[in-house]
């Protein structure tokens, strides 16, 4: 059976397409986190020291799909980057976490103050 035939068969089964999509997201997260770390020239051990956790914990973060925003923030901060979490609804992008979220919140508060003045 070819990979293409296997994929068609899996996607045709009830619920299996959703599971394949979940696995793809897990692999994408793992690949991206590992790529960020390697791009920074760090081993898992070196990053673990920066975060204050064990090397096996870094390995678990990199392969887990169930990582909290706090852990991701610590991970990327230790790489000299910042984490941003946004919601995209149609053409609108709403930052929930990160620098843009703070900018938007501050801007909104300033806007409300100027309107009430």
DOVO-943567 format. One record per atom (N, C-alpha, C): residue in one letter; atom name; x, y, z. Coordinates in steps of 0.05 Angstrom, whole numbers, plus 5000, padded with zeros to 4 digits. Layout:
REM DOVO-943567
(mikol "A","CA",(X,Y,Z));
...
END
This chain:
REM DOVO-943567
(mikol "X","N",(5017,4976,5000));
(mikol "X","CA",(5000,5000,5000));
(mikol "X","C",(5018,5025,5000));
(mikol "X","N",(5013,5043,4982));
(mikol "X","CA",(5028,5068,4981));
(mikol "X","C",(5020,5087,5003));
(mikol "X","N",(5037,5106,5008));
(mikol "X","CA",(5030,5126,5029));
(mikol "X","C",(5005,5142,5021));
(mikol "X","N",(5002,5148,4995));
(mikol "X","CA",(4979,5163,4986));
(mikol "X","C",(4953,5147,4991));
(mikol "X","N",(4954,5121,4984));
(mikol "X","CA",(4931,5103,4989));
(mikol "X","C",(4924,5101,5018));
(mikol "X","N",(4946,5099,5035));
(mikol "X","CA",(4942,5097,5064));
(mikol "X","C",(4928,5122,5074));
(mikol "X","N",(4938,5145,5065));
(mikol "X","CA",(4927,5171,5073));
(mikol "X","C",(4897,5173,5066));
(mikol "X","N",(4890,5165,5041));
(mikol "X","CA",(4862,5166,5033));
(mikol "X","C",(4845,5148,5050));
(mikol "X","N",(4856,5124,5056));
(mikol "X","CA",(4841,5105,5072));
(mikol "X","C",(4836,5116,5101));
(mikol "X","N",(4857,5127,5112));
(mikol "X","CA",(4855,5138,5139));
(mikol "X","C",(4835,5161,5140));
(mikol "X","N",(4838,5179,5121));
(mikol "X","CA",(4821,5203,5120));
(mikol "X","C",(4792,5196,5115));
(mikol "X","N",(4787,5173,5102));
(mikol "X","CA",(4759,5165,5097));
(mikol "X","C",(4746,5153,5121));
(mikol "X","N",(4761,5144,5141));
(mikol "X","CA",(4749,5133,5166));
(mikol "X","C",(4738,5155,5184));
(mikol "X","N",(4716,5149,5198));
(mikol "X","CA",(4704,5168,5216));
(mikol "X","C",(4724,5175,5238));
(mikol "X","N",(4728,5202,5241));
(mikol "X","CA",(4745,5211,5263));
(mikol "X","C",(4775,5209,5259));
(mikol "X","N",(4783,5192,5240));
(mikol "X","CA",(4812,5188,5236));
(mikol "X","C",(4825,5213,5223));
(mikol "X","N",(4810,5226,5207));
(mikol "X","CA",(4821,5250,5194));
(mikol "X","C",(4828,5271,5215));
(mikol "X","N",(4811,5274,5235));
(mikol "X","CA",(4817,5293,5257));
(mikol "X","C",(4842,5285,5272));
(mikol "X","N",(4845,5259,5277));
(mikol "X","CA",(4869,5249,5292));
(mikol "X","C",(4894,5254,5275));
(mikol "X","N",(4892,5250,5249));
(mikol "X","CA",(4915,5255,5232));
(mikol "X","C",(4923,5285,5233));
(mikol "X","N",(4903,5302,5233));
(mikol "X","CA",(4907,5331,5235));
(mikol "X","C",(4921,5338,5262));
(mikol "X","N",(4912,5325,5283));
(mikol "X","CA",(4924,5330,5310));
(mikol "X","C",(4953,5321,5310));
(mikol "X","N",(4959,5298,5298));
(mikol "X","CA",(4986,5288,5297));
(mikol "X","C",(5004,5307,5281));
(mikol "X","N",(4993,5317,5258));
(mikol "X","CA",(5008,5336,5242));
(mikol "X","C",(5014,5361,5258));
(mikol "X","N",(4995,5371,5274));
(mikol "X","CA",(5000,5395,5291));
(mikol "X","C",(5022,5389,5312));
(mikol "X","N",(5021,5365,5324));
(mikol "X","CA",(5041,5357,5344));
(mikol "X","C",(5069,5357,5331));
(mikol "X","N",(5071,5345,5307));
(mikol "X","CA",(5096,5343,5293));
(mikol "X","C",(5106,5371,5285));
(mikol "X","N",(5088,5388,5277));
(mikol "X","CA",(5095,5415,5269));
(mikol "X","C",(5107,5431,5293));
(mikol "X","N",(5093,5429,5316));
(mikol "X","CA",(5103,5442,5340));
(mikol "X","C",(5130,5431,5348));
(mikol "X","N",(5134,5405,5348));
(mikol "X","CA",(5159,5393,5356));
(mikol "X","C",(5181,5402,5336));
(mikol "X","N",(5175,5401,5311));
(mikol "X","CA",(5195,5409,5291));
(mikol "X","C",(5203,5439,5294));
(mikol "X","N",(5183,5456,5298));
(mikol "X","CA",(5188,5484,5301));
(mikol "X","C",(5204,5491,5326));
(mikol "X","N",(5197,5478,5349));
(mikol "X","CA",(5212,5483,5374));
(mikol "X","C",(5241,5474,5371));
(mikol "X","N",(5244,5450,5360));
(mikol "X","CA",(5271,5439,5356));
(mikol "X","C",(5287,5457,5337));
(mikol "X","N",(5274,5466,5316));
(mikol "X","CA",(5288,5483,5297));
(mikol "X","C",(5296,5510,5309));
(mikol "X","N",(5279,5521,5326));
(mikol "X","CA",(5286,5546,5340));
(mikol "X","C",(5310,5542,5358));
(mikol "X","N",(5310,5520,5373));
(mikol "X","CA",(5333,5514,5391));
(mikol "X","C",(5358,5510,5375));
(mikol "X","N",(5357,5493,5355));
(mikol "X","CA",(5380,5487,5339));
(mikol "X","C",(5390,5512,5324));
(mikol "X","N",(5371,5529,5315));
(mikol "X","CA",(5378,5554,5302));
(mikol "X","C",(5393,5573,5320));
(mikol "X","N",(5387,5571,5346));
(mikol "X","CA",(5401,5587,5366));
(mikol "X","C",(5428,5575,5374));
(mikol "X","N",(5434,5551,5362));
(mikol "X","CA",(5459,5538,5368));
(mikol "X","C",(5461,5525,5395));
(mikol "X","N",(5438,5517,5406));
(mikol "X","CA",(5437,5506,5433));
(mikol "X","C",(5429,5476,5432));
(mikol "X","N",(5441,5461,5450));
(mikol "X","CA",(5433,5434,5455));
(mikol "X","C",(5409,5434,5474));
(mikol "X","N",(5396,5411,5477));
(mikol "X","CA",(5374,5410,5496));
(mikol "X","C",(5385,5415,5524));
(mikol "X","N",(5409,5405,5530));
(mikol "X","CA",(5421,5409,5556));
(mikol "X","C",(5426,5438,5562));
(mikol "X","N",(5437,5453,5542));
(mikol "X","CA",(5443,5481,5546));
(mikol "X","C",(5417,5497,5550));
(mikol "X","N",(5397,5490,5535));
(mikol "X","CA",(5371,5504,5538));
(mikol "X","C",(5359,5498,5566));
(mikol "X","N",(5361,5473,5574));
(mikol "X","CA",(5351,5464,5600));
(mikol "X","C",(5364,5481,5622));
(mikol "X","N",(5389,5486,5621));
(mikol "X","CA",(5403,5502,5641));
(mikol "X","C",(5392,5531,5641));
(mikol "X","N",(5387,5542,5617));
(mikol "X","CA",(5376,5569,5615));
(mikol "X","C",(5348,5571,5627));
(mikol "X","N",(5332,5550,5623));
(mikol "X","CA",(5305,5550,5633));
(mikol "X","C",(5304,5542,5663));
(mikol "X","N",(5323,5526,5671));
(mikol "X","CA",(5323,5516,5699));
(mikol "X","C",(5308,5490,5702));
(mikol "X","N",(5309,5474,5681));
(mikol "X","CA",(5296,5447,5682));
(mikol "X","C",(5317,5426,5673));
(mikol "X","N",(5309,5401,5673));
(mikol "X","CA",(5327,5380,5664));
(mikol "X","C",(5326,5377,5633));
(mikol "X","N",(5347,5364,5622));
(mikol "X","CA",(5347,5359,5593));
(mikol "X","C",(5324,5342,5585));
(mikol "X","N",(5317,5321,5600));
(mikol "X","CA",(5293,5305,5592));
(mikol "X","C",(5267,5322,5591));
(mikol "X","N",(5266,5343,5608));
(mikol "X","CA",(5242,5360,5608));
(mikol "X","C",(5241,5376,5581));
(mikol "X","N",(5264,5386,5572));
(mikol "X","CA",(5265,5400,5546));
(mikol "X","C",(5257,5381,5524));
(mikol "X","N",(5266,5356,5525));
(mikol "X","CA",(5259,5337,5505));
(mikol "X","C",(5228,5332,5505));
(mikol "X","N",(5217,5331,5529));
(mikol "X","CA",(5188,5327,5532));
(mikol "X","C",(5172,5351,5521));
(mikol "X","N",(5183,5375,5526));
(mikol "X","CA",(5170,5399,5516));
(mikol "X","C",(5169,5398,5485));
(mikol "X","N",(5192,5390,5474));
(mikol "X","CA",(5194,5390,5445));
(mikol "X","C",(5177,5369,5431));
(mikol "X","N",(5170,5348,5445));
(mikol "X","CA",(5153,5328,5432));
(mikol "X","C",(5124,5328,5442));
(mikol "X","N",(5117,5346,5459));
(mikol "X","CA",(5090,5346,5471));
(mikol "X","C",(5072,5366,5456));
(mikol "X","N",(5048,5357,5452));
(mikol "X","CA",(5027,5376,5442));
(mikol "X","C",(5012,5389,5464));
(mikol "X","N",(5016,5380,5488));
(mikol "X","CA",(5002,5391,5511));
(mikol "X","C",(5021,5408,5529));
(mikol "X","N",(5030,5430,5517));
(mikol "X","CA",(5049,5447,5531));
(mikol "X","C",(5034,5473,5537));
(mikol "X","N",(5038,5483,5561));
(mikol "X","CA",(5024,5508,5569));
(mikol "X","C",(5037,5532,5556));
(mikol "X","N",(5022,5554,5554));
(mikol "X","CA",(5033,5579,5544));
(mikol "X","C",(5056,5588,5561));
(mikol "X","N",(5054,5584,5587));
(mikol "X","CA",(5076,5592,5605));
(mikol "X","C",(5102,5578,5598));
(mikol "X","N",(5100,5552,5594));
(mikol "X","CA",(5124,5536,5587));
(mikol "X","C",(5135,5544,5560));
(mikol "X","N",(5118,5548,5540));
(mikol "X","CA",(5127,5558,5514));
(mikol "X","C",(5140,5585,5516));
(mikol "X","N",(5129,5603,5533));
(mikol "X","CA",(5140,5629,5537));
(mikol "X","C",(5168,5627,5549));
(mikol "X","N",(5172,5610,5569));
(mikol "X","CA",(5198,5606,5581));
(mikol "X","C",(5218,5595,5560));
(mikol "X","N",(5209,5576,5544));
(mikol "X","CA",(5225,5563,5524));
(mikol "X","C",(5236,5583,5504));
(mikol "X","N",(5217,5599,5492));
(mikol "X","CA",(5226,5618,5471));
(mikol "X","C",(5241,5641,5483));
(mikol "X","N",(5234,5649,5508));
(mikol "X","CA",(5249,5671,5521));
(mikol "X","C",(5278,5663,5525));
(mikol "X","N",(5283,5638,5533));
(mikol "X","CA",(5310,5628,5537));
(mikol "X","C",(5326,5627,5510));
(mikol "X","N",(5312,5628,5488));
(mikol "X","CA",(5325,5629,5462));
(mikol "X","C",(5328,5658,5452));
(mikol "X","N",(5320,5677,5469));
(mikol "X","CA",(5323,5705,5462));
(mikol "X","C",(5301,5715,5444));
(mikol "X","N",(5278,5702,5445));
(mikol "X","CA",(5255,5709,5429));
(mikol "X","C",(5231,5715,5448));
(mikol "X","N",(5209,5722,5436));
(mikol "X","CA",(5185,5726,5452));
(mikol "X","C",(5162,5711,5439));
(mikol "X","N",(5143,5703,5456));
(mikol "X","CA",(5120,5687,5447));
(mikol "X","C",(5096,5706,5443));
(mikol "X","N",(5082,5701,5422));
(mikol "X","CA",(5058,5717,5416));
(mikol "X","C",(5035,5697,5409));
(mikol "X","N",(5012,5700,5422));
(mikol "X","CA",(4989,5683,5416));
(mikol "X","C",(4967,5700,5406));
(mikol "X","N",(4956,5693,5382));
(mikol "X","CA",(4935,5709,5370));
(mikol "X","C",(4912,5691,5361));
(mikol "X","N",(4889,5703,5359));
(mikol "X","CA",(4865,5691,5349));
(mikol "X","C",(4859,5704,5322));
(mikol "X","N",(4855,5688,5302));
(mikol "X","CA",(4848,5699,5275));
(mikol "X","C",(4819,5692,5269));
(mikol "X","N",(4804,5712,5265));
(mikol "X","CA",(4775,5709,5259));
(mikol "X","C",(4769,5725,5234));
(mikol "X","N",(4767,5711,5211));
(mikol "X","CA",(4764,5725,5186));
(mikol "X","C",(4789,5740,5180));
(mikol "X","N",(4786,5766,5175));
(mikol "X","CA",(4809,5783,5170));
(mikol "X","C",(4820,5796,5195));
(mikol "X","N",(4807,5792,5218));
(mikol "X","CA",(4815,5804,5243));
(mikol "X","C",(4835,5786,5257));
(mikol "X","N",(4856,5798,5268));
(mikol "X","CA",(4876,5784,5284));
(mikol "X","C",(4877,5797,5312));
(mikol "X","N",(4870,5781,5332));
(mikol "X","CA",(4870,5792,5359));
(mikol "X","C",(4892,5779,5375));
(mikol "X","N",(4911,5795,5385));
(mikol "X","CA",(4933,5784,5401));
(mikol "X","C",(4924,5780,5429));
(mikol "X","N",(4928,5756,5439));
(mikol "X","CA",(4919,5750,5466));
(mikol "X","C",(4942,5751,5486));
(mikol "X","N",(4966,5746,5476));
(mikol "X","CA",(4989,5743,5494));
(mikol "X","C",(5014,5752,5479));
(mikol "X","N",(5030,5769,5492));
(mikol "X","CA",(5055,5778,5480));
(mikol "X","C",(5055,5808,5477));
(mikol "X","N",(5076,5818,5464));
(mikol "X","CA",(5080,5847,5462));
(mikol "X","C",(5057,5861,5448));
(mikol "X","N",(5047,5849,5426));
(mikol "X","CA",(5025,5861,5411));
(mikol "X","C",(4999,5862,5428));
(mikol "X","N",(4995,5843,5445));
(mikol "X","CA",(4972,5843,5462));
(mikol "X","C",(4973,5865,5482));
(mikol "X","N",(4997,5870,5493));
(mikol "X","CA",(5001,5892,5512));
(mikol "X","C",(4997,5919,5497));
(mikol "X","N",(5008,5922,5473));
(mikol "X","CA",(5005,5946,5458));
(mikol "X","C",(4975,5952,5452));
(mikol "X","N",(4961,5931,5445));
(mikol "X","CA",(4933,5934,5438));
(mikol "X","C",(4917,5942,5463));
(mikol "X","N",(4924,5929,5486));
(mikol "X","CA",(4910,5935,5510));
(mikol "X","C",(4915,5963,5519));
(mikol "X","N",(4940,5972,5519));
(mikol "X","CA",(4947,5999,5526));
(mikol "X","C",(4933,6018,5508));
(mikol "X","N",(4934,6013,5482));
(mikol "X","CA",(4921,6030,5462));
(mikol "X","C",(4891,6032,5467));
(mikol "X","N",(4879,6010,5474));
(mikol "X","CA",(4850,6010,5479));
(mikol "X","C",(4844,6026,5504));
(mikol "X","N",(4860,6023,5525));
(mikol "X","CA",(4855,6038,5549));
(mikol "X","C",(4859,6068,5544));
(mikol "X","N",(4879,6075,5529));
(mikol "X","CA",(4884,6103,5523));
(mikol "X","C",(4861,6114,5506));
(mikol "X","N",(4851,6098,5488));
(mikol "X","CA",(4829,6106,5471));
(mikol "X","C",(4804,6111,5487));
(mikol "X","N",(4799,6094,5506));
(mikol "X","CA",(4775,6097,5524));
(mikol "X","C",(4778,6122,5541));
(mikol "X","N",(4802,6127,5551));
(mikol "X","CA",(4806,6151,5568));
(mikol "X","C",(4802,6176,5551));
(mikol "X","N",(4812,6177,5527));
(mikol "X","CA",(4810,6201,5511));
(mikol "X","C",(4781,6206,5503));
(mikol "X","N",(4765,6185,5498));
(mikol "X","CA",(4737,6188,5491));
(mikol "X","C",(4721,6198,5514));
(mikol "X","N",(4729,6190,5539));
(mikol "X","CA",(4713,6197,5562));
(mikol "X","C",(4721,6225,5572));
(mikol "X","N",(4743,6236,5562));
(mikol "X","CA",(4752,6262,5571));
(mikol "X","C",(4737,6285,5558));
END
